[in-house]
Amino acid sequence: MPAVSPDKLYYRIGEVAALTSLRPSVLRFWETEFGMLQPRKSRSGQRLYSLENLVLIQDIKRLLYVEKLTIEGARNKLALPMSATKKEEPVAVDDGSRGLLREIKTELERIRDIL
């Protein structure tokens, strides 16, 4: 699986397909089935997936292919944490903390790729 670049903000559908080992048609279908998966669109109409979208796609893939849930079951399981947690106020992050968070994120992505 190709590596995710921490500096890149958006990925095209072909790149996401290569990163996740899924066909573009599967990704487009999942957009219709999972309302929380909504990539941005460029001016030319190309789908632009964020890192959050990539994480969600990996979660959906795990639920469907590893845990063998139905689409409805995966949709329900993904919705549970959202409704079970209360909304918190955003926390201000200074530049030093932002750099540390970026390093942690990069390390976690490397670990995820190893798994």
Biopython code that builds the backbone (N, CA, C, O; Angstrom):
import numpy as np
from Bio.PDB.StructureBuilder import StructureBuilder

atoms = [
    (1, "MET", "N", (0.844, -1.166, 0.000)),
    (1, "MET", "CA", (0.000, 0.000, 0.000)),
    (1, "MET", "C", (0.896, 1.237, 0.000)),
    (1, "MET", "O", (1.817, 1.318, 0.812)),
    (2, "PRO", "N", (0.651, 2.200, -0.887)),
    (2, "PRO", "CA", (1.436, 3.424, -0.909)),
    (2, "PRO", "C", (1.260, 4.210, 0.384)),
    (2, "PRO", "O", (0.237, 4.094, 1.060)),
    (3, "ALA", "N", (2.255, 5.000, 0.715)),
    (3, "ALA", "CA", (2.218, 5.765, 1.967)),
    (3, "ALA", "C", (1.367, 7.022, 1.813)),
    (3, "ALA", "O", (1.280, 7.611, 0.736)),
    (4, "VAL", "N", (0.746, 7.410, 2.916)),
    (4, "VAL", "CA", (-0.028, 8.637, 2.975)),
    (4, "VAL", "C", (0.932, 9.769, 3.299)),
    (4, "VAL", "O", (1.724, 9.671, 4.236)),
    (5, "SER", "N", (0.860, 10.839, 2.525)),
    (5, "SER", "CA", (1.734, 11.980, 2.765)),
    (5, "SER", "C", (1.089, 12.907, 3.787)),
    (5, "SER", "O", (-0.033, 13.364, 3.567)),
    (6, "PRO", "N", (1.772, 13.202, 4.912)),
    (6, "PRO", "CA", (1.173, 14.068, 5.927)),
    (6, "PRO", "C", (1.022, 15.516, 5.463)),
    (6, "PRO", "O", (0.240, 16.271, 6.041)),
    (7, "ASP", "N", (1.765, 15.911, 4.424)),
    (7, "ASP", "CA", (1.678, 17.277, 3.925)),
    (7, "ASP", "C", (0.558, 17.469, 2.908)),
    (7, "ASP", "O", (0.175, 18.602, 2.616)),
    (8, "LYS", "N", (0.040, 16.395, 2.379)),
    (8, "LYS", "CA", (-0.986, 16.477, 1.348)),
    (8, "LYS", "C", (-2.359, 16.580, 2.001)),
    (8, "LYS", "O", (-2.694, 15.786, 2.881)),
    (9, "LEU", "N", (-3.150, 17.556, 1.571)),
    (9, "LEU", "CA", (-4.461, 17.766, 2.168)),
    (9, "LEU", "C", (-5.555, 16.922, 1.530)),
    (9, "LEU", "O", (-6.454, 16.446, 2.224)),
    (10, "TYR", "N", (-5.489, 16.729, 0.205)),
    (10, "TYR", "CA", (-6.549, 16.020, -0.498)),
    (10, "TYR", "C", (-5.974, 15.010, -1.478)),
    (10, "TYR", "O", (-4.893, 15.201, -2.036)),
    (11, "TYR", "N", (-6.723, 13.929, -1.674)),
    (11, "TYR", "CA", (-6.323, 12.860, -2.582)),
    (11, "TYR", "C", (-7.442, 12.632, -3.585)),
    (11, "TYR", "O", (-8.621, 12.684, -3.234)),
    (12, "ARG", "N", (-7.073, 12.382, -4.828)),
    (12, "ARG", "CA", (-8.064, 12.064, -5.867)),
    (12, "ARG", "C", (-8.506, 10.621, -5.713)),
    (12, "ARG", "O", (-7.862, 9.828, -5.026)),
    (13, "ILE", "N", (-9.612, 10.292, -6.361)),
    (13, "ILE", "CA", (-10.214, 8.968, -6.177)),
    (13, "ILE", "C", (-9.262, 7.841, -6.596)),
    (13, "ILE", "O", (-9.259, 6.780, -5.973)),
    (14, "GLY", "N", (-8.466, 8.055, -7.631)),
    (14, "GLY", "CA", (-7.509, 7.035, -8.048)),
    (14, "GLY", "C", (-6.437, 6.788, -6.997)),
    (14, "GLY", "O", (-6.023, 5.650, -6.773)),
    (15, "GLU", "N", (-5.990, 7.866, -6.355)),
    (15, "GLU", "CA", (-4.997, 7.735, -5.296)),
    (15, "GLU", "C", (-5.587, 7.004, -4.091)),
    (15, "GLU", "O", (-4.926, 6.160, -3.486)),
    (16, "VAL", "N", (-6.831, 7.331, -3.748)),
    (16, "VAL", "CA", (-7.493, 6.680, -2.620)),
    (16, "VAL", "C", (-7.714, 5.205, -2.928)),
    (16, "VAL", "O", (-7.559, 4.354, -2.053)),
    (17, "ALA", "N", (-8.072, 4.906, -4.163)),
    (17, "ALA", "CA", (-8.260, 3.515, -4.567)),
    (17, "ALA", "C", (-6.957, 2.732, -4.397)),
    (17, "ALA", "O", (-6.972, 1.596, -3.921)),
    (18, "ALA", "N", (-5.831, 3.336, -4.786)),
    (18, "ALA", "CA", (-4.542, 2.662, -4.641)),
    (18, "ALA", "C", (-4.155, 2.527, -3.171)),
    (18, "ALA", "O", (-3.622, 1.494, -2.764)),
    (19, "LEU", "N", (-4.417, 3.557, -2.375)),
    (19, "LEU", "CA", (-4.067, 3.521, -0.956)),
    (19, "LEU", "C", (-4.867, 2.482, -0.186)),
    (19, "LEU", "O", (-4.350, 1.862, 0.744)),
    (20, "THR", "N", (-6.122, 2.290, -0.565)),
    (20, "THR", "CA", (-7.013, 1.415, 0.194)),
    (20, "THR", "C", (-7.239, 0.050, -0.456)),
    (20, "THR", "O", (-7.913, -0.807, 0.115)),
    (21, "SER", "N", (-6.683, -0.150, -1.634)),
    (21, "SER", "CA", (-6.889, -1.389, -2.395)),
    (21, "SER", "C", (-8.374, -1.623, -2.700)),
    (21, "SER", "O", (-8.859, -2.754, -2.672)),
    (22, "LEU", "N", (-9.066, -0.550, -2.987)),
    (22, "LEU", "CA", (-10.478, -0.622, -3.368)),
    (22, "LEU", "C", (-10.640, -0.046, -4.772)),
    (22, "LEU", "O", (-9.836, 0.777, -5.210)),
    (23, "ARG", "N", (-11.673, -0.479, -5.463)),
    (23, "ARG", "CA", (-11.953, 0.070, -6.781)),
    (23, "ARG", "C", (-12.663, 1.411, -6.645)),
    (23, "ARG", "O", (-13.418, 1.610, -5.694)),
    (24, "PRO", "N", (-12.437, 2.329, -7.574)),
    (24, "PRO", "CA", (-13.126, 3.619, -7.528)),
    (24, "PRO", "C", (-14.652, 3.480, -7.507)),
    (24, "PRO", "O", (-15.342, 4.288, -6.885)),
    (25, "SER", "N", (-15.172, 2.466, -8.179)),
    (25, "SER", "CA", (-16.622, 2.268, -8.184)),
    (25, "SER", "C", (-17.137, 1.927, -6.781)),
    (25, "SER", "O", (-18.243, 2.320, -6.410)),
    (26, "VAL", "N", (-16.337, 1.200, -6.011)),
    (26, "VAL", "CA", (-16.715, 0.876, -4.631)),
    (26, "VAL", "C", (-16.741, 2.149, -3.791)),
    (26, "VAL", "O", (-17.658, 2.355, -2.995)),
    (27, "LEU", "N", (-15.739, 2.999, -3.968)),
    (27, "LEU", "CA", (-15.698, 4.261, -3.225)),
    (27, "LEU", "C", (-16.905, 5.134, -3.562)),
    (27, "LEU", "O", (-17.512, 5.726, -2.670)),
    (28, "ARG", "N", (-17.250, 5.217, -4.838)),
    (28, "ARG", "CA", (-18.421, 6.015, -5.238)),
    (28, "ARG", "C", (-19.702, 5.417, -4.666)),
    (28, "ARG", "O", (-20.590, 6.158, -4.243)),
    (29, "PHE", "N", (-19.813, 4.088, -4.647)),
    (29, "PHE", "CA", (-20.985, 3.442, -4.073)),
    (29, "PHE", "C", (-21.086, 3.726, -2.583)),
    (29, "PHE", "O", (-22.168, 4.023, -2.077)),
    (30, "TRP", "N", (-19.960, 3.636, -1.877)),
    (30, "TRP", "CA", (-19.970, 3.902, -0.433)),
    (30, "TRP", "C", (-20.416, 5.320, -0.127)),
    (30, "TRP", "O", (-21.031, 5.564, 0.911)),
    (31, "GLU", "N", (-20.112, 6.267, -1.022)),
    (31, "GLU", "CA", (-20.570, 7.642, -0.815)),
    (31, "GLU", "C", (-22.093, 7.705, -0.777)),
    (31, "GLU", "O", (-22.664, 8.513, -0.045)),
    (32, "THR", "N", (-22.749, 6.861, -1.557)),
    (32, "THR", "CA", (-24.218, 6.856, -1.569)),
    (32, "THR", "C", (-24.787, 6.141, -0.350)),
    (32, "THR", "O", (-25.897, 6.454, 0.082)),
    (33, "GLU", "N", (-24.054, 5.193, 0.209)),
    (33, "GLU", "CA", (-24.534, 4.395, 1.330)),
    (33, "GLU", "C", (-24.167, 4.966, 2.697)),
    (33, "GLU", "O", (-24.893, 4.769, 3.671)),
    (34, "PHE", "N", (-23.058, 5.659, 2.767)),
    (34, "PHE", "CA", (-22.580, 6.212, 4.034)),
    (34, "PHE", "C", (-22.570, 7.733, 3.913)),
    (34, "PHE", "O", (-21.657, 8.312, 3.324)),
    (35, "GLY", "N", (-23.588, 8.370, 4.473)),
    (35, "GLY", "CA", (-23.753, 9.817, 4.351)),
    (35, "GLY", "C", (-22.597, 10.622, 4.913)),
    (35, "GLY", "O", (-22.366, 11.755, 4.493)),
    (36, "MET", "N", (-21.862, 10.043, 5.868)),
    (36, "MET", "CA", (-20.743, 10.784, 6.459)),
    (36, "MET", "C", (-19.523, 10.813, 5.546)),
    (36, "MET", "O", (-18.585, 11.567, 5.801)),
    (37, "LEU", "N", (-19.519, 10.016, 4.497)),
    (37, "LEU", "CA", (-18.421, 10.000, 3.529)),
    (37, "LEU", "C", (-18.796, 10.936, 2.385)),
    (37, "LEU", "O", (-19.484, 10.542, 1.443)),
    (38, "GLN", "N", (-18.339, 12.167, 2.480)),
    (38, "GLN", "CA", (-18.658, 13.170, 1.471)),
    (38, "GLN", "C", (-17.392, 13.929, 1.089)),
    (38, "GLN", "O", (-17.085, 14.965, 1.679)),
    (39, "PRO", "N", (-16.656, 13.415, 0.102)),
    (39, "PRO", "CA", (-15.451, 14.124, -0.319)),
    (39, "PRO", "C", (-15.809, 15.446, -0.993)),
    (39, "PRO", "O", (-16.891, 15.604, -1.558)),
    (40, "ARG", "N", (-14.876, 16.386, -0.921)),
    (40, "ARG", "CA", (-15.075, 17.655, -1.623)),
    (40, "ARG", "C", (-14.991, 17.392, -3.109)),
    (40, "ARG", "O", (-14.498, 16.349, -3.537)),
    (41, "LYS", "N", (-15.470, 18.334, -3.891)),
    (41, "LYS", "CA", (-15.354, 18.225, -5.343)),
    (41, "LYS", "C", (-14.570, 19.430, -5.853)),
    (41, "LYS", "O", (-14.755, 20.553, -5.384)),
    (42, "SER", "N", (-13.697, 19.180, -6.815)),
    (42, "SER", "CA", (-12.937, 20.270, -7.417)),
    (42, "SER", "C", (-13.841, 21.000, -8.401)),
    (42, "SER", "O", (-14.980, 20.593, -8.631)),
    (43, "ARG", "N", (-13.333, 22.068, -8.971)),
    (43, "ARG", "CA", (-14.127, 22.818, -9.963)),
    (43, "ARG", "C", (-14.500, 21.948, -11.153)),
    (43, "ARG", "O", (-15.551, 22.131, -11.767)),
    (44, "SER", "N", (-13.619, 20.994, -11.473)),
    (44, "SER", "CA", (-13.892, 20.115, -12.606)),
    (44, "SER", "C", (-14.732, 18.901, -12.212)),
    (44, "SER", "O", (-15.020, 18.046, -13.050)),
    (45, "GLY", "N", (-15.130, 18.824, -10.925)),
    (45, "GLY", "CA", (-15.994, 17.737, -10.485)),
    (45, "GLY", "C", (-15.259, 16.518, -9.950)),
    (45, "GLY", "O", (-15.896, 15.521, -9.610)),
    (46, "GLN", "N", (-13.932, 16.575, -9.866)),
    (46, "GLN", "CA", (-13.183, 15.433, -9.323)),
    (46, "GLN", "C", (-13.347, 15.365, -7.810)),
    (46, "GLN", "O", (-13.368, 16.386, -7.123)),
    (47, "ARG", "N", (-13.462, 14.148, -7.313)),
    (47, "ARG", "CA", (-13.583, 13.953, -5.875)),
    (47, "ARG", "C", (-12.224, 14.192, -5.219)),
    (47, "ARG", "O", (-11.192, 13.736, -5.711)),
    (48, "LEU", "N", (-12.246, 14.912, -4.102)),
    (48, "LEU", "CA", (-11.029, 15.186, -3.346)),
    (48, "LEU", "C", (-11.243, 14.709, -1.917)),
    (48, "LEU", "O", (-12.006, 15.307, -1.158)),
    (49, "TYR", "N", (-10.559, 13.620, -1.557)),
    (49, "TYR", "CA", (-10.718, 13.001, -0.250)),
    (49, "TYR", "C", (-9.700, 13.563, 0.732)),
    (49, "TYR", "O", (-8.526, 13.712, 0.395)),
    (50, "SER", "N", (-10.145, 13.874, 1.944)),
    (50, "SER", "CA", (-9.260, 14.362, 3.007)),
    (50, "SER", "C", (-8.719, 13.170, 3.799)),
    (50, "SER", "O", (-9.135, 12.031, 3.586)),
    (51, "LEU", "N", (-7.785, 13.446, 4.714)),
    (51, "LEU", "CA", (-7.263, 12.385, 5.579)),
    (51, "LEU", "C", (-8.375, 11.789, 6.437)),
    (51, "LEU", "O", (-8.384, 10.586, 6.698)),
    (52, "GLU", "N", (-9.322, 12.637, 6.879)),
    (52, "GLU", "CA", (-10.456, 12.132, 7.657)),
    (52, "GLU", "C", (-11.290, 11.164, 6.823)),
    (52, "GLU", "O", (-11.767, 10.149, 7.329)),
    (53, "ASN", "N", (-11.465, 11.490, 5.521)),
    (53, "ASN", "CA", (-12.180, 10.581, 4.635)),
    (53, "ASN", "C", (-11.447, 9.251, 4.517)),
    (53, "ASN", "O", (-12.075, 8.192, 4.512)),
    (54, "LEU", "N", (-10.107, 9.303, 4.423)),
    (54, "LEU", "CA", (-9.324, 8.071, 4.320)),
    (54, "LEU", "C", (-9.491, 7.191, 5.553)),
    (54, "LEU", "O", (-9.623, 5.972, 5.444)),
    (55, "VAL", "N", (-9.485, 7.816, 6.722)),
    (55, "VAL", "CA", (-9.680, 7.055, 7.961)),
    (55, "VAL", "C", (-11.062, 6.429, 7.973)),
    (55, "VAL", "O", (-11.213, 5.265, 8.346)),
    (56, "LEU", "N", (-12.077, 7.189, 7.567)),
    (56, "LEU", "CA", (-13.439, 6.667, 7.509)),
    (56, "LEU", "C", (-13.537, 5.503, 6.524)),
    (56, "LEU", "O", (-14.193, 4.502, 6.812)),
    (57, "ILE", "N", (-12.894, 5.627, 5.376)),
    (57, "ILE", "CA", (-12.912, 4.546, 4.381)),
    (57, "ILE", "C", (-12.259, 3.295, 4.955)),
    (57, "ILE", "O", (-12.759, 2.189, 4.749)),
    (58, "GLN", "N", (-11.149, 3.453, 5.672)),
    (58, "GLN", "CA", (-10.504, 2.294, 6.299)),
    (58, "GLN", "C", (-11.422, 1.659, 7.341)),
    (58, "GLN", "O", (-11.473, 0.435, 7.460)),
    (59, "ASP", "N", (-12.146, 2.487, 8.096)),
    (59, "ASP", "CA", (-13.090, 1.957, 9.085)),
    (59, "ASP", "C", (-14.219, 1.187, 8.397)),
    (59, "ASP", "O", (-14.584, 0.095, 8.832)),
    (60, "ILE", "N", (-14.763, 1.752, 7.336)),
    (60, "ILE", "CA", (-15.839, 1.078, 6.595)),
    (60, "ILE", "C", (-15.330, -0.237, 6.027)),
    (60, "ILE", "O", (-16.005, -1.262, 6.123)),
    (61, "LYS", "N", (-14.151, -0.210, 5.443)),
    (61, "LYS", "CA", (-13.561, -1.427, 4.864)),
    (61, "LYS", "C", (-13.396, -2.506, 5.930)),
    (61, "LYS", "O", (-13.714, -3.672, 5.697)),
    (62, "ARG", "N", (-12.895, -2.111, 7.104)),
    (62, "ARG", "CA", (-12.714, -3.079, 8.194)),
    (62, "ARG", "C", (-14.056, -3.659, 8.633)),
    (62, "ARG", "O", (-14.180, -4.869, 8.825)),
    (63, "LEU", "N", (-15.056, -2.801, 8.791)),
    (63, "LEU", "CA", (-16.366, -3.278, 9.233)),
    (63, "LEU", "C", (-16.993, -4.234, 8.221)),
    (63, "LEU", "O", (-17.584, -5.244, 8.604)),
    (64, "LEU", "N", (-16.865, -3.920, 6.937)),
    (64, "LEU", "CA", (-17.491, -4.746, 5.905)),
    (64, "LEU", "C", (-16.698, -6.008, 5.593)),
    (64, "LEU", "O", (-17.282, -7.083, 5.459)),
    (65, "TYR", "N", (-15.383, -5.896, 5.476)),
    (65, "TYR", "CA", (-14.582, -7.015, 5.005)),
    (65, "TYR", "C", (-13.979, -7.869, 6.113)),
    (65, "TYR", "O", (-13.794, -9.072, 5.929)),
    (66, "VAL", "N", (-13.670, -7.267, 7.263)),
    (66, "VAL", "CA", (-13.061, -8.036, 8.352)),
    (66, "VAL", "C", (-14.132, -8.497, 9.333)),
    (66, "VAL", "O", (-14.216, -9.680, 9.661)),
    (67, "GLU", "N", (-14.951, -7.554, 9.799)),
    (67, "GLU", "CA", (-16.002, -7.913, 10.755)),
    (67, "GLU", "C", (-17.238, -8.502, 10.073)),
    (67, "GLU", "O", (-18.149, -8.988, 10.742)),
    (68, "LYS", "N", (-17.264, -8.455, 8.753)),
    (68, "LYS", "CA", (-18.339, -9.063, 7.942)),
    (68, "LYS", "C", (-19.727, -8.504, 8.258)),
    (68, "LYS", "O", (-20.714, -9.239, 8.223)),
    (69, "LEU", "N", (-19.804, -7.215, 8.563)),
    (69, "LEU", "CA", (-21.104, -6.584, 8.801)),
    (69, "LEU", "C", (-21.767, -6.250, 7.474)),
    (69, "LEU", "O", (-21.099, -6.110, 6.450)),
    (70, "THR", "N", (-23.080, -6.124, 7.504)),
    (70, "THR", "CA", (-23.793, -5.633, 6.331)),
    (70, "THR", "C", (-23.565, -4.129, 6.236)),
    (70, "THR", "O", (-23.030, -3.519, 7.161)),
    (71, "ILE", "N", (-23.967, -3.539, 5.130)),
    (71, "ILE", "CA", (-23.821, -2.095, 4.983)),
    (71, "ILE", "C", (-24.623, -1.383, 6.062)),
    (71, "ILE", "O", (-24.142, -0.419, 6.657)),
    (72, "GLU", "N", (-25.823, -1.841, 6.317)),
    (72, "GLU", "CA", (-26.639, -1.222, 7.358)),
    (72, "GLU", "C", (-25.995, -1.394, 8.741)),
    (72, "GLU", "O", (-26.007, -0.468, 9.551)),
    (73, "GLY", "N", (-25.443, -2.561, 9.005)),
    (73, "GLY", "CA", (-24.774, -2.800, 10.279)),
    (73, "GLY", "C", (-23.553, -1.901, 10.449)),
    (73, "GLY", "O", (-23.313, -1.365, 11.531)),
    (74, "ALA", "N", (-22.781, -1.739, 9.370)),
    (74, "ALA", "CA", (-21.612, -0.858, 9.424)),
    (74, "ALA", "C", (-22.051, 0.587, 9.623)),
    (74, "ALA", "O", (-21.437, 1.331, 10.387)),
    (75, "ARG", "N", (-23.105, 0.974, 8.940)),
    (75, "ARG", "CA", (-23.635, 2.340, 9.080)),
    (75, "ARG", "C", (-24.062, 2.595, 10.525)),
    (75, "ARG", "O", (-23.781, 3.656, 11.082)),
    (76, "ASN", "N", (-24.737, 1.623, 11.126)),
    (76, "ASN", "CA", (-25.184, 1.764, 12.514)),
    (76, "ASN", "C", (-23.997, 1.813, 13.476)),
    (76, "ASN", "O", (-23.986, 2.606, 14.417)),
    (77, "LYS", "N", (-23.007, 0.969, 13.236)),
    (77, "LYS", "CA", (-21.845, 0.941, 14.126)),
    (77, "LYS", "C", (-21.054, 2.245, 14.037)),
    (77, "LYS", "O", (-20.536, 2.723, 15.046)),
    (78, "LEU", "N", (-20.960, 2.817, 12.854)),
    (78, "LEU", "CA", (-20.262, 4.087, 12.695)),
    (78, "LEU", "C", (-21.043, 5.234, 13.338)),
    (78, "LEU", "O", (-20.446, 6.214, 13.784)),
    (79, "ALA", "N", (-22.360, 5.120, 13.389)),
    (79, "ALA", "CA", (-23.193, 6.177, 13.957)),
    (79, "ALA", "C", (-23.197, 6.143, 15.480)),
    (79, "ALA", "O", (-23.448, 7.173, 16.107)),
    (80, "LEU", "N", (-22.928, 5.001, 16.094)),
    (80, "LEU", "CA", (-22.980, 4.881, 17.550)),
    (80, "LEU", "C", (-22.067, 5.848, 18.290)),
    (80, "LEU", "O", (-22.542, 6.563, 19.172)),
    (81, "PRO", "N", (-20.779, 5.901, 17.970)),
    (81, "PRO", "CA", (-19.924, 6.816, 18.729)),
    (81, "PRO", "C", (-20.344, 8.272, 18.592)),
    (81, "PRO", "O", (-20.193, 9.046, 19.537)),
    (82, "MET", "N", (-20.861, 8.653, 17.446)),
    (82, "MET", "CA", (-21.269, 10.032, 17.233)),
    (82, "MET", "C", (-22.426, 10.406, 18.151)),
    (82, "MET", "O", (-22.424, 11.493, 18.727)),
    (83, "SER", "N", (-23.411, 9.527, 18.296)),
    (83, "SER", "CA", (-24.574, 9.847, 19.117)),
    (83, "SER", "C", (-24.302, 9.607, 20.606)),
    (83, "SER", "O", (-24.966, 10.192, 21.461)),
    (84, "ALA", "N", (-23.325, 8.745, 20.912)),
    (84, "ALA", "CA", (-23.053, 8.409, 22.306)),
    (84, "ALA", "C", (-22.172, 9.448, 22.994)),
    (84, "ALA", "O", (-22.182, 9.551, 24.221)),
    (85, "THR", "N", (-21.421, 10.209, 22.227)),
    (85, "THR", "CA", (-20.529, 11.198, 22.830)),
    (85, "THR", "C", (-21.169, 12.570, 22.782)),
    (85, "THR", "O", (-21.878, 12.917, 21.837)),
    (86, "LYS", "N", (-20.898, 13.347, 23.834)),
    (86, "LYS", "CA", (-21.430, 14.703, 23.844)),
    (86, "LYS", "C", (-20.444, 15.634, 23.158)),
    (86, "LYS", "O", (-19.245, 15.359, 23.107)),
    (87, "LYS", "N", (-20.955, 16.731, 22.634)),
    (87, "LYS", "CA", (-20.109, 17.690, 21.948)),
    (87, "LYS", "C", (-19.317, 18.487, 22.960)),
    (87, "LYS", "O", (-19.845, 18.915, 23.987)),
    (88, "GLU", "N", (-18.042, 18.683, 22.661)),
    (88, "GLU", "CA", (-17.164, 19.440, 23.540)),
    (88, "GLU", "C", (-16.761, 20.731, 22.853)),
    (88, "GLU", "O", (-16.787, 20.837, 21.627)),
    (89, "GLU", "N", (-16.392, 21.699, 23.657)),
    (89, "GLU", "CA", (-15.916, 22.965, 23.131)),
    (89, "GLU", "C", (-14.558, 22.759, 22.479)),
    (89, "GLU", "O", (-13.750, 21.986, 22.994)),
    (90, "PRO", "N", (-14.276, 23.431, 21.355)),
    (90, "PRO", "CA", (-12.961, 23.308, 20.740)),
    (90, "PRO", "C", (-11.875, 23.873, 21.646)),
    (90, "PRO", "O", (-12.089, 24.836, 22.381)),
    (91, "VAL", "N", (-10.707, 23.249, 21.573)),
    (91, "VAL", "CA", (-9.579, 23.658, 22.398)),
    (91, "VAL", "C", (-8.580, 24.402, 21.515)),
    (91, "VAL", "O", (-8.263, 23.947, 20.416)),
    (92, "ALA", "N", (-8.083, 25.543, 21.990)),
    (92, "ALA", "CA", (-7.081, 26.295, 21.242)),
    (92, "ALA", "C", (-5.754, 25.552, 21.291)),
    (92, "ALA", "O", (-5.355, 25.055, 22.344)),
    (93, "VAL", "N", (-5.066, 25.475, 20.144)),
    (93, "VAL", "CA", (-3.800, 24.768, 20.050)),
    (93, "VAL", "C", (-2.732, 25.755, 19.579)),
    (93, "VAL", "O", (-2.903, 26.415, 18.554)),
    (94, "ASP", "N", (-1.616, 25.857, 20.339)),
    (94, "ASP", "CA", (-0.541, 26.757, 19.932)),
    (94, "ASP", "C", (0.335, 26.071, 18.892)),
    (94, "ASP", "O", (0.183, 24.877, 18.634)),
    (95, "ASP", "N", (1.256, 26.831, 18.292)),
    (95, "ASP", "CA", (2.088, 26.294, 17.214)),
    (95, "ASP", "C", (2.984, 25.145, 17.670)),
    (95, "ASP", "O", (3.203, 24.199, 16.913)),
    (96, "GLY", "N", (3.505, 25.214, 18.896)),
    (96, "GLY", "CA", (4.344, 24.126, 19.406)),
    (96, "GLY", "C", (3.568, 22.827, 19.527)),
    (96, "GLY", "O", (4.057, 21.759, 19.158)),
    (97, "SER", "N", (2.352, 22.930, 20.048)),
    (97, "SER", "CA", (1.506, 21.741, 20.186)),
    (97, "SER", "C", (1.088, 21.214, 18.828)),
    (97, "SER", "O", (0.982, 20.004, 18.628)),
    (98, "ARG", "N", (0.849, 22.127, 17.894)),
    (98, "ARG", "CA", (0.439, 21.715, 16.544)),
    (98, "ARG", "C", (1.530, 20.870, 15.896)),
    (98, "ARG", "O", (1.232, 19.861, 15.256)),
    (99, "GLY", "N", (2.794, 21.273, 16.055)),
    (99, "GLY", "CA", (3.902, 20.497, 15.497)),
    (99, "GLY", "C", (3.999, 19.128, 16.138)),
    (99, "GLY", "O", (4.234, 18.132, 15.453)),
    (100, "LEU", "N", (3.818, 19.073, 17.451)),
    (100, "LEU", "CA", (3.848, 17.804, 18.167)),
    (100, "LEU", "C", (2.712, 16.895, 17.702)),
    (100, "LEU", "O", (2.915, 15.699, 17.495)),
    (101, "LEU", "N", (1.521, 17.462, 17.540)),
    (101, "LEU", "CA", (0.379, 16.678, 17.061)),
    (101, "LEU", "C", (0.636, 16.145, 15.655)),
    (101, "LEU", "O", (0.268, 15.014, 15.341)),
    (102, "ARG", "N", (1.264, 16.956, 14.814)),
    (102, "ARG", "CA", (1.575, 16.523, 13.448)),
    (102, "ARG", "C", (2.551, 15.347, 13.487)),
    (102, "ARG", "O", (2.402, 14.399, 12.716)),
    (103, "GLU", "N", (3.554, 15.398, 14.383)),
    (103, "GLU", "CA", (4.509, 14.292, 14.517)),
    (103, "GLU", "C", (3.819, 13.029, 15.019)),
    (103, "GLU", "O", (4.097, 11.932, 14.534)),
    (104, "ILE", "N", (2.928, 13.179, 15.980)),
    (104, "ILE", "CA", (2.186, 12.027, 16.506)),
    (104, "ILE", "C", (1.323, 11.411, 15.413)),
    (104, "ILE", "O", (1.264, 10.190, 15.267)),
    (105, "LYS", "N", (0.659, 12.265, 14.650)),
    (105, "LYS", "CA", (-0.195, 11.784, 13.562)),
    (105, "LYS", "C", (0.628, 10.998, 12.542)),
    (105, "LYS", "O", (0.212, 9.928, 12.096)),
    (106, "THR", "N", (1.790, 11.527, 12.174)),
    (106, "THR", "CA", (2.656, 10.844, 11.212)),
    (106, "THR", "C", (3.090, 9.479, 11.745)),
    (106, "THR", "O", (3.073, 8.490, 11.012)),
    (107, "GLU", "N", (3.474, 9.426, 13.008)),
    (107, "GLU", "CA", (3.897, 8.168, 13.606)),
    (107, "GLU", "C", (2.755, 7.164, 13.655)),
    (107, "GLU", "O", (2.958, 5.981, 13.381)),
    (108, "LEU", "N", (1.557, 7.623, 14.001)),
    (108, "LEU", "CA", (0.392, 6.730, 14.031)),
    (108, "LEU", "C", (0.069, 6.197, 12.636)),
    (108, "LEU", "O", (-0.317, 5.038, 12.487)),
    (109, "GLU", "N", (0.226, 7.039, 11.620)),
    (109, "GLU", "CA", (-0.017, 6.580, 10.249)),
    (109, "GLU", "C", (0.987, 5.520, 9.840)),
    (109, "GLU", "O", (0.638, 4.559, 9.154)),
    (110, "ARG", "N", (2.256, 5.693, 10.268)),
    (110, "ARG", "CA", (3.273, 4.676, 9.961)),
    (110, "ARG", "C", (2.920, 3.354, 10.643)),
    (110, "ARG", "O", (3.048, 2.286, 10.044)),
    (111, "ILE", "N", (2.477, 3.430, 11.891)),
    (111, "ILE", "CA", (2.085, 2.215, 12.621)),
    (111, "ILE", "C", (0.906, 1.542, 11.928)),
    (111, "ILE", "O", (0.884, 0.323, 11.758)),
    (112, "ARG", "N", (-0.082, 2.357, 11.529)),
    (112, "ARG", "CA", (-1.253, 1.813, 10.835)),
    (112, "ARG", "C", (-0.841, 1.104, 9.546)),
    (112, "ARG", "O", (-1.369, 0.038, 9.230)),
    (113, "ASP", "N", (0.098, 1.690, 8.800)),
    (113, "ASP", "CA", (0.550, 1.081, 7.563)),
    (113, "ASP", "C", (1.250, -0.253, 7.814)),
    (113, "ASP", "O", (1.161, -1.165, 6.992)),
    (114, "ILE", "N", (1.941, -0.368, 8.935)),
    (114, "ILE", "CA", (2.615, -1.612, 9.276)),
    (114, "ILE", "C", (1.592, -2.699, 9.574)),
    (114, "ILE", "O", (1.779, -3.858, 9.203)),
    (115, "LEU", "N", (0.509, -2.317, 10.245)),
    (115, "LEU", "CA", (-0.517, -3.293, 10.595)),
    (115, "LEU", "C", (-1.268, -3.699, 9.372)),
    (115, "LEU", "O", (-2.182, -4.520, 9.452)),
]
sb = StructureBuilder()
sb.init_structure("model")
sb.init_model(0)
sb.init_chain("A")
sb.init_seg("    ")
for serial, (resi, resn, name, xyz) in enumerate(atoms, 1):
    if name == "N":
        sb.init_residue(resn, " ", resi, " ")
    sb.init_atom(name, np.array(xyz, "f"), 0.0, 1.0, " ", f" {name:<3s}", serial, name[0])
structure = sb.get_structure()
